[in-house]
């Protein structure tokens, strides 16, 4: 069966998103226990085996017997992207629904969620010569200059793409220079021409005051370090997973590697880890604010979230 033939999927779906360290894991377990959900993780890092502490991966004890999907599915050197996530998550949704269970998706990777809810924009053209020119400019002028250039042509993509995400930065400029259309325009056209995949989806966002969130991020950072992030990174390196891997370039892992290699002292590593996690949280908000119909709830009002889910499931 072609992927397009399975839509629309009429089973009710609940999505819980929010920035890192906000408390999604604990609330997802509470929701699963209350409403008989199975949980699908929307996290680009928790798919990797052996990467537990730096990804704040839920432990078996924390799962409380609730089945979880899309966790520990590939090794750190295996390719994994939004397209593969979409394929595996769809399969999991159909399997869970066929068994009469309900589906809760939770996590913080906005691109993966969009891939699932609306599909990825396919067949975007490639321009290798243009890409090579942009990559040369990147080497000479740096990512700040390129990000400023993207902001002039495609403000929406520039807001979504961090200046350090050089792969997507180059890609966005390549698309614009090669076609005269922005990446965000292609995405909007794809959205307008797409079938509604999940007519009965409820998207909820968990938030709190920024000051409180940053305190939680500081606490999360300290907890990761105290729980053995350094040992985890050393184990990964000893297994042969090099620092050049996409997975090892993520927040926490790249920071610890720089410390282990003597580039940063311990205090600098800690400060940069907390700082970059705060910046990541800001980017997550940008992604989530682009989700149509998303309802935000302060983390102190979890009972309201339960009421919203109860109402949604009763309607569908």
C-alpha positions in Angstrom: 0.0 0.0 0.0 1.3 3.4 -0.9 1.8 5.9 1.9 -0.8 8.3 0.4 -3.4 5.5 0.5 -3.4 5.2 4.3 -4.6 8.8 4.8 -6.6 10.1 6.4 -6.1 8.2 9.6 -9.2 8.7 11.6 -8.0 7.5 15.0 -7.7 10.2 17.6 -4.2 11.4 18.1 -2.7 13.5 20.9 0.6 15.4 20.6 2.4 16.9 23.6 5.4 19.1 22.8 7.4 21.7 24.6 11.0 22.9 25.1 13.7 20.8 26.6 13.5 20.3 30.4 9.9 21.5 30.6 8.6 18.3 32.1 7.0 16.5 29.1 8.1 13.0 30.2 6.4 13.1 33.5 3.2 14.5 32.1 3.2 12.0 29.2 3.3 9.1 31.7 0.4 10.6 33.6 -1.6 11.0 30.4 -0.8 7.4 29.3 -2.0 6.0 32.6 -5.1 8.1 32.6 -6.2 7.4 29.0 -4.6 4.1 28.0 -2.0 5.6 25.6 1.0 4.1 24.0 3.7 6.7 23.6 5.7 7.5 20.4 8.8 9.6 21.0 9.3 12.7 18.8 13.0 13.1 19.6 15.8 13.1 17.0 18.4 12.0 19.7 16.5 9.4 21.7 16.4 7.1 18.6 20.1 6.3 19.2 21.2 3.5 21.4 23.9 4.1 24.0 23.0 7.8 24.2 20.9 7.9 27.4 22.2 10.6 29.8 22.9 13.4 27.2 19.5 12.9 25.6 17.6 12.7 28.9 16.1 9.4 27.7 13.3 8.0 29.8 14.4 5.0 31.8 12.6 1.7 31.9 11.5 2.4 35.5 10.1 5.8 34.5 8.1 4.2 31.7 5.9 2.6 34.4 5.0 -0.2 32.0 3.8 2.1 29.3 4.9 0.9 25.8 7.2 3.4 24.2 8.1 3.6 20.5 10.9 5.2 18.5 13.4 4.9 21.3 16.7 3.0 20.8 16.0 2.1 17.2 19.4 2.8 15.6 23.1 2.9 16.4 24.8 6.3 16.6 26.5 5.8 13.2 23.3 4.7 11.4 21.6 7.2 9.1 18.4 8.6 10.6 16.4 11.6 9.5 12.9 13.1 9.4 11.8 11.0 6.5 12.8 7.7 8.3 11.1 9.0 11.4 7.9 9.6 9.5 7.9 6.1 8.0 8.5 4.3 11.3 6.1 6.6 13.3 3.3 6.0 10.8 3.8 2.2 11.1 3.7 2.5 14.9 0.5 4.6 14.8 -1.3 2.1 12.6 -0.1 -0.8 14.8 -1.2 0.8 18.0 -4.6 1.8 16.6 -5.2 -1.7 15.2 -4.9 -3.0 18.8 -7.5 -0.6 20.1 -5.0 1.5 22.0 -4.7 5.3 21.8 -1.6 7.2 20.5 0.3 9.9 22.3 3.2 11.5 20.6 5.6 13.5 22.7 9.0 15.2 22.3 10.8 18.2 21.2 11.9 17.8 17.6 9.6 20.1 15.6 10.9 18.9 12.2 10.0 15.3 12.9 6.5 16.3 14.1 5.9 18.3 10.9 7.2 15.4 8.8 4.5 13.2 10.4 1.6 15.6 10.4 2.0 17.2 7.0 4.7 15.2 5.2 8.0 16.5 3.9 8.2 18.6 0.9 9.4 16.2 -1.8 11.5 16.6 -4.9 13.1 19.9 -3.9 15.7 20.5 -6.6 19.4 20.2 -6.1 22.1 22.5 -7.5 25.5 21.0 -6.8 27.5 23.8 -8.4 25.6 26.5 -6.4 25.9 24.4 -3.2 29.7 24.3 -3.8 29.9 28.0 -4.2 27.9 28.6 -1.0 30.1 26.2 0.9 33.2 28.0 -0.3 31.6 31.3 0.9 30.9 29.7 4.2 34.6 28.7 4.7 35.7 32.2 3.8 33.1 34.4 5.5 31.6 32.3 8.2 28.1 31.2 9.1 27.1 34.7 10.5 27.5 36.2 7.1 25.5 33.5 5.4 22.7 33.6 8.0 22.4 37.4 7.5 22.1 36.7 3.7 19.4 34.2 4.3 17.5 36.6 6.5 17.4 39.1 3.5 15.8 36.5 1.2 13.9 34.1 3.4 13.2 35.5 6.9 10.9 32.6 7.8 13.6 30.0 7.2 16.3 32.2 8.9 14.2 32.3 12.0 13.9 28.5 12.0 17.5 27.7 11.0 20.2 28.4 13.6 23.3 30.0 12.2 25.3 27.0 13.4 23.1 24.5 11.5 25.3 25.0 8.4 23.9 22.1 6.5 20.4 23.5 6.4 21.7 27.1 6.1 23.6 26.1 2.9 20.6 24.2 1.7 18.2 27.1 2.1 20.4 29.4 0.2 21.0 26.8 -2.5 17.2 26.4 -3.0 16.7 30.2 -3.3 19.6 30.8 -5.6 18.7 27.9 -7.8 14.9 28.5 -8.1 14.3 32.1 -7.1 11.8 30.7 -4.6 12.4 30.4 -0.9 12.4 27.1 1.0 9.6 28.4 3.2 7.5 29.1 0.0 8.0 25.5 -1.1 7.0 24.3 2.3 3.8 26.5 2.2 2.9 25.2 -1.2 3.4 21.6 0.0 1.1 22.3 3.0 -1.6 23.8 0.9 -1.6 20.9 -1.6 -1.4 18.1 1.1 -4.1 15.8 2.3 -5.1 16.3 5.9 -3.4 13.3 7.4 -4.9 13.2 10.9 -8.3 15.0 11.0 -8.7 14.2 14.8 -5.3 15.4 16.1 -5.0 17.5 19.3 -1.7 19.4 19.6 -0.8 20.6 23.1 2.3 22.6 24.1 3.7 22.7 27.6 5.4 26.0 28.7 6.4 28.2 31.6 8.0 31.5 32.3 11.3 31.8 30.6 13.1 32.4 33.9 11.7 29.2 35.3 12.6 27.3 32.1 16.2 28.5 32.3 16.4 27.4 35.9 15.1 23.9 34.9 17.7 23.8 32.1 20.5 24.6 34.6 19.2 21.8 36.8 19.0 19.4 33.9 22.5 20.3 32.8 23.9 19.6 36.3 22.0 16.4 36.6 23.4 15.1 33.3 26.9 15.9 34.4 26.4 14.4 37.8 24.8 11.2 36.3 27.9 10.4 34.2 27.7 12.2 30.9 31.5 12.2 30.7 31.6 8.4 31.1 28.8 8.0 28.5 30.8 10.0 25.9 34.0 8.1 26.7 32.1 4.8 26.2 30.8 6.0 22.8 34.2 7.0 21.7 35.6 3.7 22.9 33.0 1.9 20.8 34.3 3.7 17.8 31.7 6.3 17.4 33.7 9.3 16.3 33.1 13.0 17.0 32.3 13.6 13.3 29.1 11.7 13.5 25.8 13.6 13.3 24.7 12.1 16.6 28.0 13.1 18.3 27.6 16.7 17.1 24.5 17.2 19.2 24.2 19.3 22.4 26.0 17.7 25.3 28.0 15.2 23.3 30.0 17.8 21.3 30.5 19.9 24.4 31.9 17.0 26.4 34.2 16.0 23.5 35.6 19.5 23.4 36.4 19.2 27.1 37.9 15.8 26.8 40.1 17.0 24.0 41.3 19.9 26.0 39.6 22.6 24.0 37.4 23.7 26.9 38.1 23.4 30.6 35.3 21.9 32.7 33.7 25.2 33.8 33.7 26.5 30.3 32.1 23.3 29.0 29.4 23.5 31.6 28.6 27.1 30.9 28.5 26.5 27.1 26.3 23.5 27.5 23.7 25.4 29.5 23.9 28.4 27.1 23.4 26.2 24.0 20.6 24.3 25.6 18.8 27.6 26.3 19.3 28.6 22.7 18.0 25.3 21.6 14.8 25.8 23.7 14.3 29.2 21.9 14.5 27.4 18.5 12.0 24.8 19.7 9.5 27.5 20.4 9.9 28.8 16.9 9.1 25.4 15.5 6.2 24.7 17.7 4.6 28.1 17.1 4.4 27.1 13.5 2.1 24.1 14.3 -1.5 25.0 13.3 -4.0 24.8 16.1 -1.4 24.1 18.9 -2.8 24.9 22.3 -0.3 26.1 25.0 -0.6 25.3 28.6 1.5 26.5 31.5 3.2 23.5 33.2 1.5 24.5 36.5 -1.9 23.8 34.9 -1.5 20.1 34.1 -5.1 19.3 35.2 -6.3 21.5 32.3 -4.3 19.4 29.9 -6.0 16.3 31.2 -9.4 17.9 30.8 -8.5 19.0 27.2 -7.4 15.4 26.3 -10.5 13.9 28.0 -12.8 16.2 25.9 -10.9 15.4 22.7 -11.1 11.7 23.1 -14.8 11.8 24.0 -15.5 13.7 20.8 -13.7 11.1 18.6 
